[in-house]
C-alpha cells in the first residue's frame, strides 16, 4: 500500500511538473512582455521573470487551478519587483552639483579623527558623549549601560591614549604644556 501511494505521489508530482513546464513554454513570451513593461529593461525583465518562475515553481503544488498559474506568476513578478525596488532605492540624480565644504579641513582635525578611530569602541563612545555631546559622566554611564566609575575609567584611558597620540601635534602647534 505504501509503495502505491508513493508511486502515485511521484506521478502526481511529475504531472504537476509537466503541466508547469507546458505553461511556461506556452506563456513565456507573454510573461516576458509583462515583465518588460514592469521593469522597462529587457535584462531586468528576464531576471524578474526567472525569479518569479522559480518562486512559483517551488509552490506549484498549492495552485489548484492550472489556469490560475499565470496570475500567480504575474503577482509574484510585481511583488518581487517592488521588493527589489525597495532594496535598491537610489538617490535622485539632479543636474546641480552638491555644495562645497564651507571651510577647508584642518590637518589637526584629520589627526584627531584618526586618533579617535584608533580607540576601542566603548572608549570612543565615552569621549564623544562626554566632550562632543557635552553629557555629564552620569549621563555617559547611562548611555553606555555601565556604572559611573566604569565610564570614568573609559574616559581616563581614552584621554591618556589621545594625549599620547596627539602629543607630537601639540608640539608642532607650539603648546609646551606650561
PEMO-V301590 format. One record per residue. RES is the residue in one letter. PSI is psi in whole degrees, -180 to 180 (none if undefined). Layout:
{{RES,PSI} {RES,PSI}}
//
This chain:
{{X,-43} {X,-43} {X,-38} {X,-41} {X,-34} {X,-41} {X,-44} {X,-35} {X,-40} {X,-39} {X,-40} {X,-41} {X,-44} {X,-38} {X,-42} {X,-42} {X,-45} {X,-42} {X,-40} {X,-41} {X,-42} {X,-41} {X,-46} {X,-45} {X,-32} {X,-36} {X,7} {X,-49} {X,-41} {X,-41} {X,-37} {X,-40} {X,-42} {X,-41} {X,-37} {X,-41} {X,-30} {X,-45} {X,-35} {X,3} {X,132} {X,-36} {X,-44} {X,-33} {X,-43} {X,-45} {X,-45} {X,-46} {X,-43} {X,-39} {X,-44} {X,-43} {X,-39} {X,-36} {X,-40} {X,-34} {X,-42} {X,-35} {X,17} {X,-23} {X,-23} {X,-10} {X,109} {X,-41} {X,115} {X,-25} {X,-15} {X,-2} {X,-38} {X,-38} {X,-41} {X,-44} {X,-44} {X,-45} {X,-41} {X,-38} {X,-46} {X,-46} {X,-38} {X,-41} {X,-41} {X,-41} {X,-44} {X,-43} {X,-41} {X,-38} {X,-32} {X,28} {X,138} {X,165} {X,150} {X,127} {X,138} {X,157} {X,-13} {X,141} {X,152} {X,159} {X,146} {X,157} {X,145} {X,-41} {X,150} {X,151} {X,130} {X,133} {X,-28} {X,-33} {X,-40} {X,-39} {X,-38} {X,-42} {X,-43} {X,-41} {X,-40} {X,-40} {X,-25} {X,-16} {X,152} {X,153} {X,-43} {X,-38} {X,-42} {X,-44} {X,-41} {X,-44} {X,-45} {X,-43} {X,-40} {X,-46} {X,-26} {X,-48} {X,-8} {X,45} {X,156} {X,168} {X,-38} {X,-40} {X,-37} {X,-44} {X,-41} {X,-44} {X,-39} {X,-14} {X,39} {X,179} {X,160} {X,-34} {X,-40} {X,-38} {X,-42} {X,-39} {X,-45} {X,-45} {X,-44} {X,-46} {X,-40} {X,-44} {X,-39} {X,-45} {X,-43} {X,-40} {X,-41} {X,-43} {X,-31} {X,3} {X,-45} {X,-32} {X,-41} {X,-37} {X,-38} {X,-36} {X,-25} {X,12} {X,115} {X,5} {X,9} {X,none}}
//
